Amino acid sequence: MMDAKEAVRLATAYFHNLLDNRDLPGLELEEVEKSPDGLHWLVTLSYVRRVLLAEQRIYKQFKVDAETGEVVSMTIRLLDASQLR
């Protein structure tokens, strides 16, 4: 079974590969946790999207199979107002 560091590495590589290694400005690791059933790692990465003169931080959550390392999903991770600082 893989550890959190390996799950983050796999999620990051998957994201870069999915976008054909396009530059992801401000790419950051935000969260990593094991799913309640212990079968997956949930890895949240964020990056900055520039729209006209403004910047917006976008959050993506990756679900990584804890046994095989396969990324099984990538979803938009929405934050509620209490999480924004």
GROMACS elastic network, one bead per residue, 0.5 to 0.9 nm:
[ bonds ]
;  ai    aj funct       b0    kb
    1    66     6  0.59078   500
    1    68     6  0.77852   500
    1    69     6  0.87663   500
    2     5     6  0.81697   500
    2     6     6  0.61945   500
    2     7     6  0.68908   500
    2    66     6  0.58260   500
    2    67     6  0.64481   500
    2    68     6  0.81596   500
    2    69     6  0.73977   500
    3     6     6  0.55625   500
    3     7     6  0.64715   500
    3     8     6  0.89269   500
    3    41     6  0.87323   500
    3    66     6  0.78835   500
    4     7     6  0.50454   500
    4     8     6  0.62281   500
    4     9     6  0.86579   500
    4    32     6  0.68984   500
    4    33     6  0.75699   500
    4    34     6  0.81762   500
    4    41     6  0.71340   500
    4    43     6  0.86206   500
    4    66     6  0.89288   500
    5     8     6  0.52143   500
    5     9     6  0.62877   500
    5    10     6  0.87641   500
    5    32     6  0.89394   500
    6    10     6  0.61736   500
    6    11     6  0.85916   500
    6    69     6  0.82093   500
    7    10     6  0.51655   500
    7    11     6  0.61331   500
    7    12     6  0.85668   500
    7    32     6  0.85016   500
    7    41     6  0.64796   500
    7    42     6  0.83516   500
    7    43     6  0.73540   500
    7    63     6  0.89920   500
    7    64     6  0.64089   500
    7    65     6  0.84039   500
    7    66     6  0.75090   500
    7    69     6  0.67744   500
    7    71     6  0.88571   500
    8    11     6  0.51300   500
    8    12     6  0.60650   500
    8    13     6  0.85377   500
    8    29     6  0.79077   500
    8    32     6  0.75132   500
    8    41     6  0.85449   500
    8    42     6  0.88669   500
    8    43     6  0.62422   500
    8    44     6  0.86274   500
    8    45     6  0.87330   500
    8    62     6  0.89133   500
    8    64     6  0.87373   500
    9    12     6  0.52425   500
    9    13     6  0.61638   500
    9    14     6  0.85681   500
   10    13     6  0.51417   500
   10    14     6  0.60306   500
   10    15     6  0.85936   500
   10    64     6  0.79104   500
   10    69     6  0.69565   500
   10    70     6  0.80062   500
   10    71     6  0.75185   500
   11    14     6  0.50634   500
   11    15     6  0.61874   500
   11    16     6  0.87307   500
   11    43     6  0.69857   500
   11    44     6  0.87921   500
   11    45     6  0.84477   500
   11    61     6  0.89015   500
   11    62     6  0.61892   500
   11    63     6  0.80755   500
   11    64     6  0.70934   500
   11    69     6  0.88910   500
   11    70     6  0.88653   500
   11    71     6  0.66506   500
   11    74     6  0.89384   500
   12    15     6  0.51474   500
   12    16     6  0.63022   500
   12    17     6  0.85855   500
   12    29     6  0.89419   500
   12    45     6  0.77717   500
   12    62     6  0.89659   500
   13    16     6  0.51933   500
   13    17     6  0.60349   500
   13    18     6  0.84724   500
   13    21     6  0.88064   500
   14    17     6  0.50933   500
   14    18     6  0.59548   500
   14    19     6  0.86222   500
   14    71     6  0.72977   500
   15    18     6  0.51403   500
   15    19     6  0.63772   500
   15    20     6  0.86796   500
   15    21     6  0.81312   500
   15    62     6  0.88425   500
   15    74     6  0.86264   500
   16    19     6  0.52992   500
   16    20     6  0.61801   500
   16    22     6  0.66142   500
   16    23     6  0.80068   500
   16    24     6  0.79233   500
   17    21     6  0.53753   500
   17    22     6  0.83323   500
   18    21     6  0.73886   500
   18    22     6  0.89126   500
   19    22     6  0.55476   500
   19    23     6  0.85804   500
   21    24     6  0.83594   500
   24    27     6  0.57577   500
   24    47     6  0.60844   500
   24    48     6  0.72638   500
   24    49     6  0.83398   500
   25    47     6  0.58190   500
   25    48     6  0.55358   500
   25    49     6  0.75046   500
   26    46     6  0.75887   500
   26    47     6  0.50179   500
   26    48     6  0.55403   500
   26    49     6  0.89199   500
   26    57     6  0.86086   500
   27    45     6  0.68851   500
   27    46     6  0.55541   500
   27    48     6  0.71518   500
   28    44     6  0.86824   500
   28    45     6  0.56222   500
   28    46     6  0.52496   500
   28    47     6  0.63448   500
   29    32     6  0.79489   500
   29    43     6  0.77994   500
   29    44     6  0.63225   500
   29    46     6  0.65512   500
   30    43     6  0.77947   500
   30    44     6  0.53992   500
   30    45     6  0.54866   500
   30    46     6  0.66636   500
   30    59     6  0.83490   500
   31    42     6  0.77665   500
   31    43     6  0.57671   500
   31    45     6  0.71942   500
   31    61     6  0.87065   500
   32    41     6  0.68893   500
   32    42     6  0.55775   500
   32    44     6  0.62971   500
   32    45     6  0.89627   500
   33    40     6  0.85758   500
   33    41     6  0.57369   500
   33    42     6  0.53091   500
   33    43     6  0.67155   500
   34    37     6  0.79546   500
   34    38     6  0.57064   500
   34    39     6  0.74902   500
   34    40     6  0.58461   500
   34    42     6  0.59569   500
   34    43     6  0.87022   500
   34    66     6  0.83596   500
   35    38     6  0.51041   500
   35    39     6  0.64124   500
   35    40     6  0.53553   500
   35    41     6  0.59622   500
   35    42     6  0.64761   500
   35    63     6  0.87830   500
   36    39     6  0.79688   500
   36    40     6  0.85135   500
   37    40     6  0.76831   500
   38    41     6  0.77133   500
   38    66     6  0.76006   500
   39    64     6  0.85630   500
   39    65     6  0.62301   500
   39    66     6  0.54769   500
   39    67     6  0.72981   500
   40    63     6  0.61607   500
   40    64     6  0.52781   500
   40    67     6  0.79277   500
   40    69     6  0.88481   500
   41    62     6  0.78869   500
   41    63     6  0.57749   500
   41    64     6  0.50303   500
   41    65     6  0.65003   500
   41    66     6  0.59038   500
   42    61     6  0.65128   500
   42    62     6  0.56588   500
   42    64     6  0.64368   500
   43    60     6  0.81708   500
   43    61     6  0.54570   500
   43    62     6  0.50353   500
   43    63     6  0.65293   500
   43    64     6  0.76281   500
   44    59     6  0.66027   500
   44    60     6  0.55097   500
   44    62     6  0.62377   500
   44    63     6  0.89530   500
   44    77     6  0.74354   500
   45    58     6  0.83472   500
   45    59     6  0.57909   500
   45    60     6  0.54175   500
   45    61     6  0.64176   500
   45    62     6  0.79737   500
   46    57     6  0.63969   500
   46    58     6  0.53093   500
   46    60     6  0.61478   500
   46    61     6  0.87207   500
   47    56     6  0.82965   500
   47    57     6  0.55633   500
   47    58     6  0.54789   500
   47    59     6  0.68511   500
   47    60     6  0.86548   500
   48    55     6  0.62696   500
   48    56     6  0.55480   500
   48    58     6  0.61550   500
   49    54     6  0.84704   500
   49    55     6  0.56849   500
   49    56     6  0.52252   500
   49    57     6  0.61991   500
   49    58     6  0.67943   500
   50    53     6  0.70161   500
   50    54     6  0.58807   500
   50    56     6  0.63929   500
   50    57     6  0.88147   500
   51    54     6  0.53335   500
   51    55     6  0.61042   500
   51    56     6  0.75556   500
   52    55     6  0.81295   500
   58    76     6  0.80545   500
   58    77     6  0.80455   500
   58    78     6  0.86193   500
   59    75     6  0.86483   500
   59    76     6  0.61276   500
   59    77     6  0.51165   500
   59    78     6  0.69378   500
   59    79     6  0.83650   500
   60    74     6  0.65334   500
   60    75     6  0.56037   500
   60    77     6  0.51014   500
   60    78     6  0.84181   500
   61    73     6  0.80213   500
   61    74     6  0.55482   500
   61    75     6  0.52216   500
   61    76     6  0.61838   500
   61    77     6  0.56310   500
   62    71     6  0.67245   500
   62    72     6  0.75860   500
   62    73     6  0.56822   500
   62    75     6  0.65859   500
   63    70     6  0.84924   500
   63    71     6  0.57740   500
   63    72     6  0.56355   500
   63    73     6  0.52063   500
   63    74     6  0.65083   500
   63    75     6  0.85029   500
   64    67     6  0.87009   500
   64    68     6  0.82869   500
   64    69     6  0.57845   500
   64    70     6  0.56258   500
   64    72     6  0.58944   500
   64    73     6  0.74563   500
   65    68     6  0.56010   500
   65    69     6  0.50060   500
   65    70     6  0.52853   500
   65    71     6  0.62994   500
   65    72     6  0.67973   500
   66    69     6  0.57694   500
   66    70     6  0.80525   500
   67    70     6  0.82810   500
   68    71     6  0.89062   500
   69    72     6  0.89380   500
   71    74     6  0.77321   500
   79    82     6  0.79841   500
   79    83     6  0.60548   500
   79    84     6  0.70647   500
   80    83     6  0.56583   500
   80    84     6  0.70231   500
   81    84     6  0.53611   500
   81    85     6  0.83936   500
   82    85     6  0.77629   500
